[in-house]
Amino acid sequence: MDAFLEHDCQFADFGRDALMPFTKSVASRVRATETEKLRTAVRQSVPKTPGIYGFVCGDGHLIYVGKSNSLRGRVLSYFLPNHANEKAGEIATTAREVLWEEQPSEFAALLREQKLISRWQPRFNVVGMPRRQRAAYLCLGRGPANCFYVTTKIDPKARAIEGPFNGLTRLTRVAEILNRRFQLRDCSDKNKFAFADQLTLFDDPRRPGCLRVELGTCLGPCAAACSKSAYERRTREAEDFLRGGDVQIVDELELAMRHAAERQQYELAARYREDWQLTRWITQKLLQNEQARAAYNFLYPVIGCDGRDIWYLIRSGRVEHAVQRPTTANRWRKSREEILRWAASESGLAGPYDGGANTLHIVAAWFRKNRDQLKLARPLADLPLEMPVPESLGNRAASA
């Protein structure tokens, strides 16, 4: 089924967990037609272990997904009397079913939660959440005349993509500013584009579809006002910006804002100020992503509270693969070969874990919050040929 439509369909199960190298068990669930009976069933059945949980409403739709280090306590908190008039109370009174899936660690639960929210788009995960903004991606693509655009899902056809960033409306405004700054078009993809160096059968003049060509904020591929190479050059500059940010753009906007204020052009200065604030925000985010990609390239062993220890391959700041911790010398050699083979493969959206591009912000936030966990990380070049002693690579004996 098309992933873009899954959140509109009746929910049956959480589905496959691509980052679980162990055999996946079917999600557990309790059902009740009354809120009080559902709360009682939760207290009797939900375990006190790490995992993810979901609420399903009467018409069979998944309405909320969350994660916790203690599932029972977290799910029961939705049924507290003081939450009756809050979002948690609304979720509890709407739900007729609670599902949960145990996870071996908080990190595993965090990754699983993010993937499920992205896949199912539960309405209560965004709508009405205090200070919660809808996540979106800043993309560059849609040739032959590429431009910046915003999506709420990963676009595999994009030439470059960054995110997710919180704030769909804010990010849409950023795309407008960047298209203007790099002189890229922002018109409909249905427009026919032609370049000055393309041969045509008829020498009919083309008129631009908007005033941006005359204002100098678009190269005008809709009116054959630029060559294909000139537009491609601008696209490459935009791609470089998306890969790591460019503070020069921020400085230019700040200078323009100050000059407008000095000339007492206060309305113009206010517009520059808005552009400057948004551009500074996205530049900082892009720089943080670039720093995370450079810093986080290693094998991250995580000890599971239930004996399920997982080694995560983190490359360019993204979780791209996971293997079960080997317990024998033969299994170690096979796991080592698998890890190195995957690490040497081309990076991209297609692979065992197609949500890898989503995890950059999760990985960065996780290690900012848990800096001690970086001590467990091991560069791939340091993986020994033979099975290491128990004191290394997150073996369970080291934590006993």
TITI-445139 format. One line per 2 residues: number of its first residue (from 1); for each residue x, y, z of C-alpha. Coordinates in nm, 4 decimals. Each point is the difference from the previous one (the first is absolute). Example, Ala and Ser with C-alpha at 12.3 -4.5 7.8 and 13.67 -1.06 7.14 Angstrom:
2
1 = 1.2300,-0.4500,0.7800 | 0.1370,0.3440,-0.0660 $
***
This chain:
400
1 = 0.0000,0.0000,0.0000 | 0.1217,0.3492,-0.0754 $
3 = 0.1678,0.1354,0.3146 | -0.1487,0.3404,-0.0691 $
5 = -0.3479,-0.1448,0.0515 | 0.0601,-0.2355,0.2915 $
7 = -0.1128,0.2459,0.2664 | -0.3427,0.0135,-0.1666 $
9 = -0.0502,-0.3771,0.0280 | -0.1158,-0.2194,0.2830 $
11 = 0.2858,-0.1109,0.2209 | 0.0845,-0.3676,0.0458 $
13 = 0.3539,-0.0165,0.1377 | 0.3117,0.2132,0.0418 $
15 = 0.1661,-0.1937,-0.2799 | 0.3575,-0.0967,-0.0757 $
17 = 0.2855,0.1374,0.2089 | 0.2990,0.0274,-0.2336 $
19 = 0.2365,0.0808,0.2887 | -0.0895,-0.3084,0.2044 $
21 = 0.2446,-0.2810,-0.0844 | -0.1899,-0.2389,0.2287 $
23 = -0.3201,-0.1788,-0.0921 | -0.2834,0.2502,0.0349 $
25 = -0.2904,-0.0953,0.2218 | -0.3555,0.1063,-0.0741 $
27 = -0.1012,0.3141,0.1855 | -0.2050,-0.0627,0.3142 $
29 = -0.3335,0.1754,0.0454 | -0.2974,0.0506,0.2258 $
31 = -0.3467,0.1163,-0.1050 | -0.2989,0.1438,0.1843 $
33 = -0.3039,0.2031,-0.0991 | 0.0149,0.2098,0.3180 $
35 = 0.2879,0.2197,0.1138 | 0.0027,-0.1330,0.3574 $
37 = 0.0096,-0.3613,-0.1177 | 0.2807,0.0847,-0.2424 $
39 = 0.2012,0.1542,0.2853 | -0.0514,-0.3135,0.2113 $
41 = 0.1160,-0.2200,-0.2871 | 0.3098,0.2164,-0.0434 $
43 = 0.0879,-0.0311,0.3693 | -0.0394,-0.3774,-0.0125 $
45 = 0.1784,-0.0687,-0.3286 | 0.2544,0.2636,-0.1010 $
47 = 0.3532,-0.0765,0.1287 | 0.2451,0.2351,0.1726 $
49 = 0.2574,-0.0216,-0.2784 | 0.1331,0.2338,-0.2712 $
51 = -0.2012,0.0071,-0.3189 | -0.2438,0.1809,-0.2214 $
53 = -0.3761,0.0242,0.0345 | -0.2931,0.1100,-0.2108 $
55 = -0.3627,0.1002,0.0486 | -0.2633,-0.1107,-0.2510 $
57 = -0.3426,0.1640,-0.0171 | -0.3381,-0.1647,-0.0560 $
59 = 0.0135,0.0205,-0.3784 | 0.3295,-0.1897,-0.0100 $
61 = 0.2439,0.2855,-0.0630 | 0.3293,0.0447,0.1835 $
63 = -0.0319,0.3385,0.1710 | 0.3175,0.0228,0.2076 $
65 = 0.3438,-0.1633,0.0327 | 0.2444,0.0481,0.2852 $
67 = 0.3001,-0.1595,0.1701 | 0.1036,-0.0489,0.3607 $
69 = 0.2540,-0.1681,0.2252 | -0.2923,-0.1348,0.2032 $
71 = -0.2991,-0.0759,-0.2190 | -0.2578,-0.0650,0.2722 $
73 = 0.0595,0.3221,0.1910 | 0.0078,0.2113,-0.3139 $
75 = -0.3187,-0.1410,-0.1511 | -0.1866,0.0210,0.3317 $
77 = 0.0921,0.3695,0.0257 | -0.2441,0.0704,-0.2861 $
79 = -0.2871,-0.1171,0.2211 | 0.0749,0.2258,0.2991 $
81 = -0.2960,0.2149,0.1140 | 0.1984,0.3242,-0.0263 $
83 = 0.0569,-0.0726,-0.3700 | -0.3721,-0.0176,-0.0785 $
85 = -0.0092,0.3435,-0.1657 | 0.3441,-0.0247,-0.1566 $
87 = 0.1371,-0.1654,-0.3110 | 0.0921,-0.3197,0.1860 $
89 = -0.3551,-0.0323,0.1320 | -0.1451,0.0499,-0.3470 $
91 = 0.2220,-0.2777,-0.1344 | -0.1081,-0.2359,0.2797 $
93 = -0.3718,0.0671,-0.0383 | 0.0199,-0.0345,-0.3801 $
95 = 0.1958,-0.3262,0.0087 | -0.1612,-0.3411,-0.0013 $
97 = 0.3218,-0.1971,-0.0313 | 0.3574,0.0273,0.1301 $
99 = 0.2889,-0.1775,-0.1696 | 0.3580,-0.0298,0.1141 $
101 = 0.3245,-0.1450,-0.1208 | 0.2876,-0.0640,0.2384 $
103 = 0.3411,0.1310,-0.1027 | 0.3406,-0.0969,0.1411 $
105 = 0.1100,0.3583,0.0751 | -0.1054,0.3633,0.0056 $
107 = 0.2037,0.0651,-0.3158 | -0.1784,-0.2813,-0.1843 $
109 = -0.3384,0.1310,0.1155 | 0.0890,0.3526,-0.1121 $
111 = 0.0889,-0.1163,-0.3514 | -0.3103,-0.2180,-0.0226 $
113 = -0.2294,0.2815,0.1156 | 0.1401,0.2392,-0.2603 $
115 = -0.0456,-0.2531,-0.2792 | -0.3601,-0.0779,0.0977 $
117 = -0.0984,0.3661,0.0253 | 0.1510,0.0639,-0.3424 $
119 = -0.1781,-0.3015,-0.1494 | -0.3463,0.0282,0.1566 $
121 = -0.0287,0.3764,0.0667 | -0.2272,-0.0401,0.3079 $
123 = -0.2105,0.3131,0.0318 | 0.0583,0.0523,0.3727 $
125 = 0.3767,-0.0018,-0.0456 | -0.0259,0.3446,-0.1620 $
127 = -0.3453,0.1565,0.0220 | -0.0572,0.1849,0.3251 $
129 = 0.3335,-0.0879,0.1585 | 0.1289,0.3016,0.1958 $
131 = 0.3059,0.1586,-0.1659 | 0.0043,-0.2850,-0.2509 $
133 = 0.0577,0.0972,-0.3620 | -0.0388,-0.2221,-0.3005 $
135 = 0.3273,-0.1417,-0.1259 | 0.1018,0.0473,-0.3622 $
137 = 0.2957,-0.0410,-0.2355 | 0.1812,0.2646,-0.2018 $
139 = 0.0659,-0.1413,-0.3460 | 0.1786,0.1062,-0.3167 $
141 = -0.1089,-0.1527,-0.3283 | -0.2911,-0.0355,-0.2430 $
143 = 0.2065,0.0528,-0.3128 | 0.0699,0.0890,-0.2699 $
145 = -0.0194,0.3359,0.1793 | 0.0752,-0.0946,0.3600 $
147 = -0.1231,0.2029,0.2953 | -0.0440,-0.0141,0.3754 $
149 = -0.3257,-0.1525,0.1212 | -0.1435,-0.1492,0.3187 $
151 = -0.1522,-0.3430,0.0638 | -0.1315,-0.1796,0.3070 $
153 = 0.1378,-0.3313,-0.1301 | 0.3414,-0.0947,-0.1357 $
155 = 0.0023,0.0533,-0.3763 | 0.2311,-0.2659,-0.1488 $
157 = 0.0116,0.1975,-0.3267 | 0.1467,0.3095,0.1646 $
159 = 0.3486,0.1016,-0.1055 | 0.0802,0.0954,0.3601 $
161 = -0.2060,-0.0153,0.3176 | 0.0468,0.1098,0.3610 $
163 = -0.2167,-0.0406,0.3065 | -0.2374,-0.0578,0.1514 $
165 = -0.0338,0.3472,0.1490 | -0.2860,0.1024,0.2263 $
167 = -0.2222,0.2694,-0.1466 | -0.1603,-0.0655,-0.3387 $
169 = -0.1141,0.3606,-0.0475 | 0.3370,0.1406,0.1014 $
171 = 0.1854,-0.2397,-0.2301 | -0.2258,0.0884,-0.2929 $
173 = 0.0940,0.3640,0.0493 | 0.3680,-0.0999,0.0112 $
175 = -0.0369,-0.1730,-0.3381 | -0.1433,0.3215,-0.1472 $
177 = 0.2915,0.2050,0.1346 | 0.2609,-0.2461,-0.1285 $
179 = -0.1556,-0.0220,-0.3463 | 0.0145,0.3759,-0.0203 $
181 = 0.3562,0.0137,0.1329 | 0.1323,-0.2594,-0.2463 $
183 = -0.2232,0.1257,-0.2847 | -0.1779,-0.3336,-0.0351 $
185 = -0.3563,-0.0239,-0.1224 | -0.2904,-0.0640,0.2390 $
187 = -0.2785,-0.0474,-0.2527 | -0.2062,-0.3121,-0.0656 $
189 = 0.1673,-0.3166,-0.1246 | -0.2626,-0.0036,-0.2763 $
191 = 0.1669,0.2965,-0.1684 | 0.2050,-0.0713,-0.3096 $
193 = 0.3629,0.0967,0.0442 | 0.2399,0.0961,-0.2756 $
195 = 0.3546,0.1285,0.0074 | 0.1655,0.2565,-0.2230 $
197 = 0.2433,-0.2535,-0.1446 | -0.2698,-0.2493,-0.0987 $
199 = -0.0968,-0.0259,-0.3658 | -0.3692,0.0429,-0.0862 $
201 = -0.1967,-0.0503,-0.3196 | -0.1635,0.3388,0.0274 $
203 = 0.1587,0.3200,0.1179 | -0.3010,0.1083,0.2031 $
205 = 0.0740,0.2400,0.2846 | -0.0719,-0.1381,0.3469 $
207 = -0.1463,0.2170,0.2691 | 0.0838,-0.0505,0.3675 $
209 = -0.2847,-0.1175,0.2172 | 0.0702,0.2498,0.2789 $
211 = 0.1922,0.3176,0.0834 | 0.2963,-0.1754,0.1602 $
213 = 0.2018,0.0044,-0.3230 | -0.0384,0.3764,-0.0304 $
215 = 0.0819,0.0415,0.3706 | 0.3171,-0.2030,-0.0416 $
217 = -0.0992,-0.2695,0.2521 | -0.0430,-0.2814,-0.2563 $
219 = 0.2105,-0.1040,-0.2973 | -0.3193,-0.0602,-0.1967 $
221 = 0.0125,-0.3584,-0.1298 | -0.3672,0.0340,-0.0947 $
223 = 0.0887,0.2750,-0.2493 | 0.3332,-0.1322,-0.1347 $
225 = 0.1670,0.2926,0.1761 | 0.3041,-0.2011,0.1065 $
227 = 0.2148,-0.2838,-0.1269 | -0.0227,-0.3492,0.1427 $
229 = 0.3590,0.0213,0.1270 | -0.0710,0.3294,0.1805 $
231 = -0.3008,-0.1490,0.1742 | 0.1962,-0.3134,0.0881 $
233 = 0.2728,0.2150,0.1515 | -0.2560,0.1655,0.2282 $
235 = -0.1432,-0.3410,0.0879 | 0.3421,-0.1259,0.1077 $
237 = 0.0460,0.3080,0.2200 | -0.3396,-0.0710,0.1574 $
239 = 0.0963,-0.3636,0.0531 | 0.3237,0.1042,0.1725 $
241 = -0.2026,0.2231,0.2310 | -0.2393,-0.2825,0.0824 $
243 = 0.2884,-0.2330,0.0822 | 0.1429,0.2239,0.2670 $
245 = -0.1379,0.3505,0.0111 | 0.1712,0.3233,-0.0989 $
247 = 0.0175,0.2809,0.2534 | 0.0750,0.2460,-0.2795 $
249 = -0.3690,0.0035,-0.0897 | -0.0873,0.0868,0.3581 $
251 = 0.2594,0.2783,0.0070 | -0.1295,0.1455,-0.3261 $
253 = -0.3571,0.0138,0.1277 | 0.1090,0.1569,0.3278 $
255 = 0.1947,0.2665,-0.1888 | -0.2981,0.0708,-0.2272 $
257 = -0.2263,0.0290,0.3070 | 0.2337,0.2535,0.1643 $
259 = 0.0359,0.2069,-0.3162 | -0.3771,0.0154,-0.0447 $
261 = -0.0427,0.1093,0.3611 | 0.2669,0.2699,-0.0403 $
263 = -0.1900,0.1332,-0.3032 | -0.3178,-0.0058,0.2136 $
265 = -0.1588,-0.2583,-0.2312 | -0.1529,-0.1742,0.2966 $
267 = -0.2457,-0.2260,-0.1847 | 0.2815,-0.1262,-0.2213 $
269 = 0.2212,-0.0446,0.3049 | -0.2733,-0.2039,0.1696 $
271 = -0.0220,-0.2330,-0.3008 | 0.3774,-0.0408,-0.0035 $
273 = -0.0102,-0.0691,0.3729 | -0.2504,-0.2823,-0.0461 $
275 = 0.2086,-0.1476,-0.2814 | 0.3150,0.0348,0.2106 $
277 = -0.1539,-0.1772,0.3001 | -0.1293,-0.2913,-0.2072 $
279 = 0.3228,-0.0340,-0.1974 | 0.2063,0.0063,0.3178 $
281 = -0.2242,-0.2735,0.1459 | 0.0333,-0.2340,-0.2993 $
283 = 0.3732,0.0694,-0.0327 | 0.0569,-0.1003,0.3615 $
285 = -0.2023,-0.3185,-0.0529 | 0.1949,-0.0890,-0.3148 $
287 = 0.3328,0.0633,0.1734 | -0.1080,-0.2224,0.2903 $
289 = -0.0888,-0.2756,-0.2455 | 0.3360,0.0335,-0.1730 $
291 = 0.1816,-0.0192,0.3336 | -0.2004,-0.3098,0.0959 $
293 = 0.0819,-0.1673,-0.3325 | 0.3698,0.0630,0.0591 $
295 = 0.0024,-0.1040,0.3658 | -0.2212,-0.3093,0.0080 $
297 = 0.1524,-0.2803,-0.2070 | 0.0418,-0.3100,0.2117 $
299 = -0.1430,-0.3210,0.1385 | -0.2196,0.0675,0.3025 $
301 = -0.0592,-0.3063,0.2222 | -0.3098,0.0223,0.2198 $
303 = -0.0623,-0.2497,0.2789 | -0.3614,-0.1107,0.0165 $
305 = -0.1786,-0.0253,0.3330 | -0.1532,-0.3288,-0.1160 $
307 = 0.3158,-0.1623,-0.1320 | -0.0482,0.1245,-0.3557 $
309 = 0.3217,0.1945,-0.0638 | 0.0134,0.1907,-0.3286 $
311 = 0.2892,0.1573,-0.1871 | -0.1036,0.2994,-0.2099 $
313 = 0.1999,0.1155,-0.3002 | -0.0121,0.3801,0.0046 $
315 = 0.1363,0.1638,-0.3134 | -0.0080,0.3712,-0.0793 $
317 = -0.2105,0.0469,0.3114 | -0.2683,-0.2451,-0.1118 $
319 = -0.0956,-0.3439,0.1289 | 0.0372,-0.2134,-0.3104 $
321 = 0.0253,-0.3561,0.1236 | -0.0290,-0.2178,0.3113 $
323 = 0.1315,-0.3441,0.0879 | -0.0386,-0.2308,0.2969 $
325 = 0.3020,-0.0030,0.2333 | 0.2012,-0.3092,-0.0915 $
327 = 0.0560,-0.2473,0.2819 | 0.2364,-0.2440,-0.1731 $
329 = 0.3232,0.0409,-0.1939 | -0.1616,-0.1263,-0.3195 $
331 = -0.2953,0.2344,0.0371 | 0.2420,0.2851,0.0734 $
333 = 0.1826,-0.0528,-0.3313 | -0.3276,-0.0102,-0.1920 $
335 = -0.1334,0.3113,0.1742 | 0.3256,0.1839,-0.0595 $
337 = -0.0127,-0.0816,-0.3713 | -0.3643,0.1115,-0.0165 $
339 = 0.0740,0.3288,0.1761 | 0.2999,0.0853,-0.2159 $
341 = -0.1813,-0.1006,-0.3194 | -0.2937,0.2266,0.0824 $
343 = 0.2326,0.2815,0.1071 | 0.1746,-0.0190,-0.3372 $
345 = -0.3255,0.0075,-0.1955 | -0.1378,0.3142,-0.1587 $
347 = -0.1938,0.2187,0.2409 | -0.3560,0.0781,-0.0964 $
349 = -0.3666,-0.0337,0.0808 | -0.0271,-0.3538,-0.1370 $
351 = 0.1263,-0.2693,0.2321 | -0.0861,-0.2233,0.2943 $
353 = -0.1147,0.3040,0.1931 | -0.1623,0.2506,-0.2339 $
355 = -0.0688,0.2396,0.2877 | 0.3689,0.0717,0.0507 $
357 = -0.0281,0.3528,-0.1338 | -0.2587,0.0699,0.2691 $
359 = 0.2311,-0.0871,0.2867 | 0.2650,0.2710,-0.0255 $
361 = -0.1772,0.2316,0.2447 | -0.0750,-0.2910,0.2353 $
363 = 0.3638,-0.1117,0.0089 | 0.1269,0.3549,0.0545 $
365 = -0.2494,0.0681,0.2803 | 0.0667,-0.3379,0.1619 $
367 = 0.3759,0.0511,0.0291 | -0.0400,0.3611,0.1123 $
369 = -0.2195,-0.1248,0.2828 | 0.2032,-0.3152,0.0723 $
371 = 0.3619,0.1008,-0.0604 | 0.1231,-0.2913,0.2110 $
373 = -0.1335,-0.2356,-0.2674 | 0.2673,0.1235,-0.2412 $
375 = 0.2499,-0.1991,0.2077 | -0.1655,-0.3191,-0.1300 $
377 = 0.0310,0.1001,-0.3657 | 0.2653,-0.1774,-0.2062 $
379 = 0.1419,0.1224,-0.3338 | -0.0491,-0.2604,-0.2688 $
381 = 0.3729,-0.0013,-0.0722 | 0.0623,-0.1229,0.3558 $
383 = -0.2110,-0.3145,-0.0262 | 0.2354,-0.2894,0.0854 $
385 = 0.0221,-0.3066,-0.2189 | -0.0686,-0.2346,0.2882 $
387 = -0.2713,0.0212,0.2629 | 0.1017,0.2651,0.2575 $
389 = 0.0329,-0.0521,0.3737 | -0.3206,0.0567,0.2043 $
391 = 0.1104,0.3442,0.1177 | -0.0438,0.1558,-0.3449 $
393 = -0.2699,0.0671,-0.2577 | -0.2871,0.0040,0.2451 $
395 = 0.0093,-0.3664,0.0950 | -0.2395,-0.0942,0.2769 $
397 = 0.2773,-0.1255,0.2248 | 0.1409,0.3509,0.0124 $
399 = -0.3223,0.1345,0.1460 | -0.0560,-0.2730,0.2567 $
***
